[in-house]
Amino acid sequence: MIRRDSDFKRTVLVVDDEDVNREILGAILEQKYSLLYAKNGVEALSQIRANADSLSLVLLDLLMPEMDGYQVLSELQADAKLKKIPVIVLTSEKSAEVKSLEKGAADFLSKPYDLPEVILARVWHSIQLFENTTIIQATENDSITSLYTSDFFNEYGQIFDKRHPDYEMDSIVVDFSHFHLLNELHGHETGDLVLKKIAEGIREVLNEKGGIACRYDADTFYIYTRHGAEYLSILNKIQNQLSTLLKPQEIRFRIGIYYDKKHEISFRARFDRALQACNGLRSKQGTAFAIYDEEMHQQALFGGRLLQDFETAIKEKQLKVYYQPKYNIVGDVPVLSSAEALIRWIHPELGFIRPDLFIPLFEENGLVQKLDRYVWSEAASQMKKWREKFGVTMPVSVNVSRVDLSDPDMTNYICKIINENGISSADYYLEVTESAYTENSQQIIEIVKNLRNKGFKIEMDDFGSGYSSLNMLTTLPIDALKLDKGFINNIERGNKEMKMIELILGIAEFLNVPVIAEGVETKEQLELLKLAKCDVIQGYYFSKPLSADDFDALIQKDIEVRKDISNS
């Protein structure tokens, strides 16, 4: 049974050199409190230090031998921990009351003690004030940075606005990029120290400009300050704090700003907009600033509409799975080898919506897992239809995100859909981005090993876009490398991009894994890749992503090509 708050007895220390006074106070308080006693200041300090964690209040006489009450108050004020314990001074001298309060006393009781109910009320009031203050202090400040917690920041900000409705304020979001990598490379102690240094830089800003700040979550900070602050100055103060800890190339920030002159939207909404501006910088390299504007506002409205319509899109199959063919170019004639499943949204009112507009949105809002499962199921069903129609199996690769891999039910779900459609796991390829491996490498590796043990082929997608690919390649469980299309865009004979691709192809040959090049758009790119012994090509040179019905023609053509090859 959980005990009520009233069942707990607080501990009170009664300090008085007169036996009779201690007895009187004891008789008044003993029904409600656990009592400790001291007859002079020396004993009092000893009791306080021994019971500092459990002591709720000290009743302290001022005039005592060995050490008087004033000296005790001075000792308590000199100790950061002990000064928080409330003290009620016991005195018969009115002139002592002000001096006692100045030295840190919470209240006073006049001698002689003739009204027990007043004593009980003052004791309880002081204890309640102490406990409430302790709770507020514990919830007010972030334990690592000592800035406000997010909840206290939001409450204080709203109060600030009510008191200063005419102040023009900036809502600023500061995010440290790739903080998780910093923790992995340098350890969490260094990570915590970095957060403290960022907070120190922010405090310098607040000391100059005024305002409040909090650590909103792991590596994101909110600053609310008067409009007109130099944003570059804010960054410089933070970077200066970090300069002794990190290399310049390790210090990367994204900073989003929202300025609302008339406070037309709520305090929280202003920071939502600053955060949107900040998040819009994720693809930018290095440190970058963004100020929320009307274009971002329209994007937010558009994103809200997409989130609102997502469930209907799934239910009504507005989301269509398209298939981009992959061609094996090892022989003299390119041969259709497989396809990648790609999602497209044909909205009944908004028309065609590009994937780059809705996929990042769903990733941010926790919907990408449901979207991925929809694609997986649709792709498996289509593979079954093609086999029944053409008598051949067309392997299909589907994208698997880091979020998917963190789901303990993911493997069971994929096994379930391929079993329901009667297809082999060997023909159902899983594309895992390189960045997913670097996020939590060991955990991901174990999950991928389990999937390979069940027969699935694993393709490392976007190879070359991550941070530690070459170091990790020898240990990663993969069946194919898929070159990031950024490598392909500018290849020419003998240039550095082509040399890099040749290097990767050499490593892949050593590891005995095929290489898939995506984003191939020209005959020249195809010929260079074929000469370099690339295995598989995907891109607009062969075909754009096609609907399932349009893909039928490619399968039929491939069947005929294979017949011609076998007859020649």
C-alpha positions as CSV (number, residue, x, y, z in Angstrom):
1,M,0.0,0.0,0.0
2,I,1.3,3.5,-0.9
3,R,1.6,5.8,2.1
4,R,0.0,9.2,2.0
5,D,2.2,12.3,2.3
6,S,0.6,13.0,5.7
7,D,1.9,9.6,6.9
8,F,5.5,10.6,6.6
9,K,7.0,12.4,9.6
10,R,9.5,15.1,8.8
11,T,12.6,15.4,11.0
12,V,13.0,18.6,13.1
13,L,16.1,19.6,15.1
14,V,15.3,21.6,18.3
15,V,18.3,23.7,19.5
16,D,18.0,25.4,22.9
17,D,20.3,25.5,26.0
18,E,17.2,25.5,28.3
19,D,15.9,22.1,29.1
20,V,12.4,23.4,29.8
21,N,12.3,25.1,26.4
22,R,13.3,21.9,24.6
23,E,10.6,20.0,26.5
24,I,7.9,22.6,25.7
25,L,8.7,22.5,22.0
26,G,9.0,18.7,22.0
27,A,5.6,18.4,23.6
28,I,4.0,20.6,20.9
29,L,5.8,18.9,17.9
30,E,6.2,15.3,18.8
31,Q,2.8,14.1,17.5
32,K,3.6,15.4,13.9
33,Y,7.4,15.3,13.7
34,S,10.4,13.1,14.5
35,L,12.6,15.2,16.8
36,L,16.3,15.6,17.4
37,Y,17.8,17.8,20.1
38,A,20.9,19.9,20.8
39,K,21.7,22.2,23.7
40,N,24.3,24.5,22.0
41,G,25.6,25.6,18.6
42,V,28.4,23.0,18.5
43,E,26.0,20.1,19.0
44,A,23.6,21.7,16.6
45,L,26.1,21.8,13.7
46,S,27.1,18.2,14.4
47,Q,23.5,17.1,14.3
48,I,22.8,19.1,11.1
49,R,25.8,17.7,9.3
50,A,25.0,14.1,10.3
51,N,21.4,14.4,9.3
52,A,21.6,16.9,6.4
53,D,19.8,14.6,3.9
54,S,16.8,13.9,6.2
55,L,16.5,17.2,8.1
56,S,13.4,19.3,7.2
57,L,13.8,22.1,9.7
58,V,15.9,23.6,12.5
59,L,14.4,25.5,15.5
60,L,17.4,27.6,16.6
61,D,17.8,29.6,19.9
62,L,20.1,32.6,19.5
63,L,21.6,32.9,22.9
64,M,23.5,29.8,23.8
65,P,26.9,28.9,25.3
66,E,30.0,27.7,23.3
67,M,28.4,28.8,20.0
68,D,25.4,31.1,19.7
69,G,22.7,31.0,17.0
70,Y,24.2,33.7,14.9
71,Q,27.4,31.7,14.5
72,V,25.4,28.7,13.5
73,L,23.5,30.7,10.9
74,S,26.9,31.9,9.5
75,E,28.2,28.4,9.3
76,L,25.1,27.1,7.5
77,Q,25.2,30.0,5.0
78,A,28.9,29.1,4.2
79,D,27.9,25.6,3.2
80,A,26.0,25.3,-0.2
81,K,24.2,22.1,1.0
82,L,23.4,23.1,4.6
83,K,22.2,26.7,3.7
84,K,19.1,25.2,2.0
85,I,17.8,23.7,5.3
86,P,15.2,26.2,6.7
87,V,15.9,27.7,10.2
88,I,13.3,29.3,12.5
89,V,15.0,31.4,15.1
90,L,13.8,31.3,18.7
91,T,14.1,34.6,20.5
92,S,12.5,36.9,23.0
93,E,14.3,40.0,21.5
94,K,12.4,41.9,18.8
95,S,15.7,43.5,17.7
96,A,17.2,40.1,16.8
97,E,14.5,39.2,14.3
98,V,15.8,41.4,11.4
99,K,19.4,40.5,12.0
100,S,18.4,36.8,12.0
101,L,16.5,37.1,8.7
102,E,19.5,38.9,7.2
103,K,21.7,36.0,8.2
104,G,19.4,33.5,6.4
105,A,16.7,32.5,8.9
106,A,13.4,31.6,7.3
107,D,11.2,32.8,10.1
108,F,11.2,33.4,13.9
109,L,9.2,32.4,17.0
110,S,8.8,34.6,20.0
111,K,9.4,33.4,23.5
112,P,7.6,32.4,25.6
113,Y,5.7,29.7,23.7
114,D,2.1,30.3,24.6
115,L,0.2,29.5,21.3
116,P,1.0,25.9,20.1
117,E,-1.2,26.3,17.0
118,V,0.9,29.3,15.9
119,I,4.1,27.3,16.4
120,L,2.7,24.3,14.4
121,A,1.5,26.6,11.6
122,R,4.8,28.4,11.3
123,V,6.8,25.1,11.4
124,W,4.6,23.5,8.7
125,H,4.7,26.6,6.5
126,S,8.5,26.8,6.6
127,I,8.8,23.0,5.8
128,Q,6.4,23.3,2.9
129,L,8.1,26.3,1.5
130,F,11.5,24.5,1.7
131,E,10.1,21.3,0.1
132,N,8.4,23.2,-2.7
133,T,11.5,25.2,-3.4
134,T,13.6,22.1,-3.5
135,I,11.2,20.5,-6.0
136,I,11.1,23.6,-8.1
137,Q,14.9,23.8,-8.2
138,A,15.2,20.1,-9.1
139,T,12.8,20.5,-12.0
140,E,13.9,24.0,-13.0
141,N,17.4,23.2,-14.3
142,D,18.9,20.7,-16.6
143,S,21.3,18.4,-14.6
144,I,24.1,18.6,-17.2
145,T,24.1,22.2,-18.3
146,S,22.2,24.0,-15.5
147,L,20.2,25.8,-18.1
148,Y,16.4,25.7,-17.7
149,T,14.6,22.4,-18.4
150,S,12.3,22.5,-21.4
151,D,9.1,22.5,-19.3
152,F,10.3,25.3,-17.0
153,F,11.5,27.3,-20.1
154,N,8.1,27.1,-21.7
155,E,6.3,28.2,-18.5
156,Y,8.8,31.0,-17.8
157,G,8.7,32.2,-21.4
158,Q,4.9,32.6,-21.3
159,I,5.0,34.5,-18.1
160,F,7.8,36.7,-19.6
161,D,5.6,37.5,-22.6
162,K,2.7,38.5,-20.3
163,R,4.9,40.9,-18.4
164,H,6.6,42.4,-21.5
165,P,4.0,42.3,-24.3
166,D,5.8,45.1,-26.2
167,Y,9.3,43.4,-26.3
168,E,10.4,42.3,-29.7
169,M,12.0,38.8,-29.2
170,D,13.9,36.2,-31.2
171,S,13.2,32.5,-30.8
172,I,16.5,30.7,-31.6
173,V,17.1,27.0,-31.9
174,V,20.8,25.8,-31.8
175,D,21.5,22.2,-32.8
176,F,24.9,20.5,-32.6
177,S,25.3,18.4,-35.8
178,H,26.2,14.7,-35.5
179,F,26.4,14.8,-31.7
180,H,25.8,11.0,-31.6
181,L,29.1,10.5,-33.5
182,L,30.9,12.8,-31.1
183,N,29.7,10.5,-28.2
184,E,30.8,7.4,-30.1
185,L,34.3,8.8,-31.0
186,H,35.1,10.6,-27.7
187,G,32.8,9.0,-25.1
188,H,29.8,10.3,-23.2
189,E,32.0,12.2,-20.6
190,T,33.4,14.4,-23.4
191,G,29.9,14.7,-24.8
192,D,28.6,16.0,-21.5
193,L,31.5,18.4,-21.3
194,V,30.7,19.7,-24.8
195,L,27.1,20.3,-23.7
196,K,28.3,22.3,-20.7
197,K,30.6,24.4,-22.9
198,I,27.8,25.2,-25.3
199,A,25.7,26.3,-22.3
200,E,28.5,28.5,-21.1
201,G,28.6,30.2,-24.5
202,I,24.8,30.7,-24.3
203,R,25.1,32.2,-20.8
204,E,27.5,34.8,-22.2
205,V,24.9,35.8,-24.8
206,L,22.2,36.1,-22.1
207,N,24.5,38.1,-19.9
208,E,24.9,40.6,-22.7
209,K,21.5,40.6,-24.3
210,G,19.2,39.3,-21.6
211,G,16.7,36.5,-22.1
212,I,16.4,32.8,-21.1
213,A,17.6,29.5,-22.5
214,C,17.2,25.7,-22.0
215,R,18.6,22.5,-23.3
216,Y,15.5,21.2,-25.1
217,D,16.8,17.7,-25.7
218,A,20.1,15.8,-26.2
219,D,22.0,18.3,-28.3
220,T,19.4,21.0,-29.1
221,F,19.2,24.3,-27.2
222,Y,16.5,27.0,-27.2
223,I,17.3,30.7,-26.7
224,Y,14.7,33.5,-26.1
225,T,16.4,36.9,-26.3
226,R,15.7,40.4,-27.4
227,H,15.4,40.9,-31.2
228,G,18.5,42.3,-32.9
229,A,21.1,40.0,-31.4
230,E,24.0,39.2,-33.7
231,Y,23.5,35.6,-34.6
232,L,27.2,35.2,-35.7
233,S,28.2,36.6,-32.3
234,I,26.1,33.9,-30.6
235,L,27.9,31.2,-32.6
236,N,31.3,32.7,-31.9
237,K,30.7,32.7,-28.2
238,I,29.8,29.0,-28.3
239,Q,32.6,28.1,-30.6
240,N,35.1,29.9,-28.4
241,Q,34.0,27.8,-25.4
242,L,34.4,24.6,-27.5
243,S,37.8,25.5,-29.0
244,T,39.8,23.8,-26.2
245,L,37.8,20.6,-26.5
246,L,37.2,20.0,-30.2
247,K,38.9,20.5,-33.6
248,P,37.3,23.2,-35.8
249,Q,36.0,20.6,-38.2
250,E,34.2,18.9,-35.4
251,I,32.2,22.0,-34.4
252,R,29.1,22.1,-36.7
253,F,25.9,23.8,-35.8
254,R,22.5,24.4,-37.4
255,I,20.7,27.5,-36.1
256,G,17.1,28.4,-36.8
257,I,15.6,31.7,-36.0
258,Y,12.0,33.0,-35.8
259,Y,11.2,36.6,-35.2
260,D,7.6,37.6,-34.2
261,K,7.3,41.3,-33.6
262,K,3.8,41.3,-32.2
263,H,3.7,37.9,-30.5
264,E,0.9,36.8,-32.9
265,I,1.4,33.1,-32.2
266,S,2.0,31.2,-29.0
267,F,5.4,30.9,-27.3
268,R,5.8,27.2,-28.2
269,A,4.6,27.7,-31.8
270,R,7.4,30.3,-32.3
271,F,10.0,27.7,-31.3
272,D,8.3,25.1,-33.5
273,R,8.9,27.5,-36.4
274,A,12.5,28.2,-35.4
275,L,13.0,24.4,-35.2
276,Q,11.5,23.9,-38.6
277,A,14.0,26.5,-40.0
278,C,16.8,24.6,-38.2
279,N,15.8,21.2,-39.5
280,G,15.6,22.6,-43.0
281,L,19.4,22.9,-42.8
282,R,20.1,19.2,-42.3
283,S,21.5,18.7,-45.8
284,K,23.8,21.7,-45.5
285,Q,27.5,21.1,-44.7
286,G,29.2,22.9,-41.8
287,T,27.5,25.6,-39.8
288,A,24.4,27.3,-41.3
289,F,21.7,29.8,-40.3
290,A,18.1,29.9,-41.4
291,I,15.4,32.5,-40.6
292,Y,11.8,31.3,-40.7
293,D,9.9,33.0,-43.6
294,E,6.7,32.8,-45.5
295,E,8.0,30.0,-47.8
296,M,8.7,27.9,-44.7
297,H,5.3,28.7,-43.4
298,Q,3.7,27.4,-46.6
299,Q,5.9,24.3,-46.4
300,A,4.6,23.7,-42.9
301,L,1.0,24.0,-44.0
302,F,1.7,21.6,-46.9
303,G,3.4,19.2,-44.6
304,G,0.5,19.3,-42.2
305,R,-1.8,18.5,-45.0
306,L,0.3,15.5,-46.0
307,L,0.4,14.2,-42.4
308,Q,-3.4,14.6,-42.1
309,D,-3.9,12.7,-45.4
310,F,-1.4,9.9,-44.8
311,E,-3.8,7.3,-43.3
312,T,-6.3,7.9,-46.1
313,A,-3.5,7.6,-48.7
314,I,-2.6,4.2,-47.3
315,K,-6.2,3.0,-47.1
316,E,-7.1,4.2,-50.6
317,K,-3.8,3.2,-52.1
318,Q,-3.0,6.7,-53.3
319,L,0.5,5.7,-52.5
320,K,1.8,3.7,-55.6
321,V,4.8,1.5,-55.7
322,Y,6.9,2.0,-58.8
323,Y,9.7,-0.2,-60.0
324,Q,13.0,1.0,-61.5
325,P,14.8,-1.8,-63.4
326,K,18.4,-2.8,-62.7
327,Y,20.4,-4.2,-65.6
328,N,23.4,-6.6,-65.4
329,I,26.0,-5.3,-67.8
330,V,28.7,-7.9,-67.4
331,G,27.9,-9.6,-70.7
332,D,27.7,-8.1,-74.2
333,V,24.0,-7.4,-73.9
334,P,22.5,-5.7,-70.8
335,V,20.0,-8.1,-69.1
336,L,17.2,-7.1,-66.7
337,S,18.3,-8.6,-63.3
338,S,16.0,-7.0,-60.7
339,A,14.1,-3.9,-59.7
340,E,14.0,-1.4,-56.9
341,A,10.6,-0.6,-55.3
342,L,10.1,3.1,-55.0
343,I,7.1,5.0,-53.5
344,R,5.1,7.6,-55.4
345,W,2.0,9.6,-54.1
346,I,-0.8,10.4,-56.5
347,H,-2.9,12.7,-54.4
348,P,-6.6,13.1,-55.6
349,E,-6.4,16.9,-55.0
350,L,-2.7,17.8,-54.9
351,G,-1.7,15.6,-57.8
352,F,1.8,14.0,-58.0
353,I,3.8,14.6,-54.8
354,R,7.5,14.0,-55.0
355,P,9.0,11.5,-52.6
356,D,11.6,14.0,-51.3
357,L,8.7,16.1,-50.1
358,F,6.9,13.5,-48.0
359,I,9.5,10.8,-47.0
360,P,11.6,13.2,-44.8
361,L,8.4,14.5,-43.3
362,F,7.2,11.0,-42.4
363,E,10.7,10.2,-41.0
364,E,10.5,13.2,-38.7
365,N,7.0,12.3,-37.5
366,G,7.4,8.5,-37.0
367,L,5.3,7.4,-40.0
368,V,8.1,6.1,-42.1
369,Q,7.9,2.6,-40.6
370,K,4.3,2.2,-41.6
371,L,5.1,3.6,-45.1
372,D,8.0,1.1,-45.5
373,R,5.8,-1.8,-44.5
374,Y,3.2,-0.7,-47.0
375,V,5.9,-0.8,-49.7
376,W,7.3,-4.1,-48.6
377,S,3.8,-5.7,-48.7
378,E,3.0,-4.2,-52.1
379,A,6.3,-5.3,-53.6
380,A,5.9,-8.9,-52.3
381,S,2.4,-9.1,-53.7
382,Q,3.6,-7.8,-57.1
383,M,6.4,-10.3,-57.3
384,K,3.8,-13.0,-56.9
385,K,1.6,-11.5,-59.7
386,W,4.6,-11.4,-62.1
387,R,5.5,-15.0,-61.4
388,E,1.9,-16.1,-62.0
389,K,1.7,-14.0,-65.2
390,F,5.1,-14.7,-66.8
391,G,6.3,-17.8,-65.1
392,V,9.5,-16.1,-63.9
393,T,10.6,-14.5,-60.7
394,M,11.6,-10.9,-60.8
395,P,13.7,-10.1,-57.7
396,V,12.8,-6.8,-56.1
397,S,14.8,-4.7,-53.6
398,V,13.1,-2.6,-50.9
399,N,14.5,0.1,-48.6
400,V,15.0,-0.7,-44.9
401,S,15.6,2.3,-42.7
402,R,17.4,2.6,-39.3
403,V,14.0,2.9,-37.7
404,D,12.8,-0.4,-39.3
405,L,15.9,-2.2,-38.1
406,S,15.3,-1.0,-34.5
407,D,11.9,-2.7,-34.5
408,P,12.2,-6.2,-32.9
409,D,9.3,-7.4,-35.0
410,M,10.8,-6.3,-38.3
411,T,12.3,-9.7,-39.3
412,N,9.1,-11.6,-38.5
413,Y,7.1,-9.1,-40.5
414,I,9.2,-9.5,-43.7
415,C,9.3,-13.3,-43.3
416,K,5.5,-13.2,-43.0
417,I,4.8,-11.3,-46.2
418,I,7.2,-13.3,-48.3
419,N,5.7,-16.6,-47.0
420,E,2.1,-15.3,-47.7
421,N,3.1,-14.6,-51.3
422,G,5.1,-17.8,-51.8
423,I,8.3,-16.0,-52.8
424,S,11.9,-16.8,-51.7
425,S,13.8,-14.7,-49.3
426,A,16.8,-14.9,-51.8
427,D,14.8,-12.9,-54.3
428,Y,13.7,-10.2,-51.9
429,Y,16.6,-7.8,-51.5
430,L,16.9,-5.4,-48.6
431,E,18.6,-2.1,-49.2
432,V,20.2,-0.7,-46.0
433,T,21.8,2.7,-46.2
434,E,25.4,3.1,-45.2
435,S,24.5,5.7,-42.6
436,A,22.3,3.2,-40.8
437,Y,25.4,1.1,-40.2
438,T,27.4,4.0,-38.8
439,E,24.5,5.1,-36.4
440,N,24.7,2.0,-34.2
441,S,27.0,-0.4,-36.0
442,Q,27.2,-3.4,-33.8
443,Q,23.4,-3.6,-33.2
444,I,22.7,-3.2,-36.9
445,I,25.3,-5.8,-37.9
446,E,23.7,-8.4,-35.6
447,I,20.2,-7.7,-37.1
448,V,21.5,-7.9,-40.7
449,K,23.4,-11.1,-40.0
450,N,20.1,-12.6,-38.8
451,L,18.4,-11.5,-41.9
452,R,21.1,-13.0,-44.1
453,N,20.9,-16.3,-42.2
454,K,17.3,-16.4,-43.3
455,G,18.3,-16.1,-46.9
456,F,17.8,-12.4,-47.6
457,K,20.3,-10.5,-49.8
458,I,21.6,-7.3,-48.3
459,E,22.6,-4.3,-50.4
460,M,24.4,-1.4,-48.8
461,D,22.6,1.6,-50.3
462,D,24.2,5.1,-50.8
463,F,27.7,3.7,-50.4
464,G,30.2,6.5,-50.1
465,S,28.0,9.0,-48.3
466,G,28.8,7.8,-44.8
467,Y,31.8,8.3,-42.5
468,S,33.7,5.1,-42.0
469,S,32.8,2.9,-44.9
470,L,36.3,1.7,-45.9
471,N,37.2,0.8,-42.3
472,M,33.9,-1.1,-41.8
473,L,33.6,-2.9,-45.1
474,T,35.6,-6.0,-44.1
475,T,33.3,-6.7,-41.2
476,L,29.9,-5.7,-42.6
477,P,27.5,-8.5,-43.6
478,I,26.6,-7.4,-47.1
479,D,25.9,-9.0,-50.5
480,A,26.2,-6.0,-52.8
481,L,27.4,-2.4,-52.8
482,K,25.2,0.3,-54.3
483,L,27.2,3.4,-55.3
484,D,25.9,6.7,-54.2
485,K,24.7,8.5,-57.3
486,G,26.8,11.5,-56.3
487,F,29.8,9.6,-57.6
488,I,28.3,9.0,-61.0
489,N,27.2,12.6,-61.9
490,N,30.6,13.9,-62.9
491,I,32.6,10.9,-64.0
492,E,34.9,11.3,-67.0
493,R,37.8,9.1,-68.1
494,G,40.7,9.6,-65.7
495,N,39.1,12.2,-63.4
496,K,39.1,11.9,-59.6
497,E,35.5,10.8,-59.5
498,M,36.3,7.9,-61.9
499,K,39.4,7.0,-60.0
500,M,37.4,6.8,-56.8
501,I,34.8,4.5,-58.5
502,E,37.7,2.3,-59.8
503,L,39.1,2.1,-56.3
504,I,35.7,1.0,-54.8
505,L,35.2,-1.5,-57.6
506,G,38.6,-3.0,-56.8
507,I,37.7,-3.3,-53.1
508,A,34.4,-4.9,-54.0
509,E,36.2,-7.4,-56.2
510,F,38.5,-8.2,-53.3
511,L,35.5,-8.7,-51.1
512,N,33.7,-10.7,-53.8
513,V,30.6,-8.6,-53.8
514,P,28.9,-7.1,-56.9
515,V,28.5,-3.3,-57.3
516,I,25.4,-1.5,-58.4
517,A,25.6,2.0,-59.9
518,E,22.5,4.1,-59.6
519,G,21.8,7.4,-61.3
520,V,23.3,6.4,-64.6
521,E,21.8,8.7,-67.3
522,T,24.1,8.7,-70.3
523,K,25.8,6.2,-72.6
524,E,29.2,7.6,-71.7
525,Q,28.6,6.9,-68.0
526,L,27.5,3.4,-68.9
527,E,30.6,2.7,-71.0
528,L,33.0,4.0,-68.4
529,L,31.3,1.9,-65.7
530,K,31.3,-1.2,-67.9
531,L,35.0,-0.7,-68.7
532,A,35.7,-0.4,-64.9
533,K,33.9,-3.8,-64.5
534,C,30.8,-2.5,-62.7
535,D,28.2,-5.3,-62.4
536,V,24.7,-3.7,-62.4
537,I,23.4,-0.4,-63.6
538,Q,20.2,1.5,-62.5
539,G,19.1,4.9,-63.8
540,Y,17.3,6.9,-66.5
541,Y,19.6,5.7,-69.2
542,F,17.7,2.4,-69.2
543,S,14.4,3.5,-67.6
544,K,12.7,5.8,-65.2
545,P,10.7,4.1,-62.4
546,L,7.7,2.4,-63.9
547,S,4.2,1.4,-62.7
548,A,3.8,-2.3,-62.2
549,D,1.7,-2.5,-65.4
550,D,4.4,-0.7,-67.4
551,F,7.1,-2.9,-66.0
552,D,5.3,-5.9,-67.5
553,A,6.6,-4.9,-70.9
554,L,10.2,-4.9,-69.6
555,I,9.8,-8.4,-68.2
556,Q,8.3,-9.7,-71.5
557,K,11.2,-8.1,-73.5
558,D,13.8,-9.6,-71.1
559,I,12.3,-13.0,-71.6
560,E,12.8,-12.6,-75.3
561,V,16.3,-11.3,-74.9
562,R,17.3,-14.3,-72.8
563,K,15.8,-16.6,-75.4
564,D,17.9,-14.9,-78.1
565,I,21.1,-15.2,-76.0
566,S,20.5,-18.9,-75.2
567,N,19.8,-19.6,-79.0
568,S,22.9,-17.7,-80.2
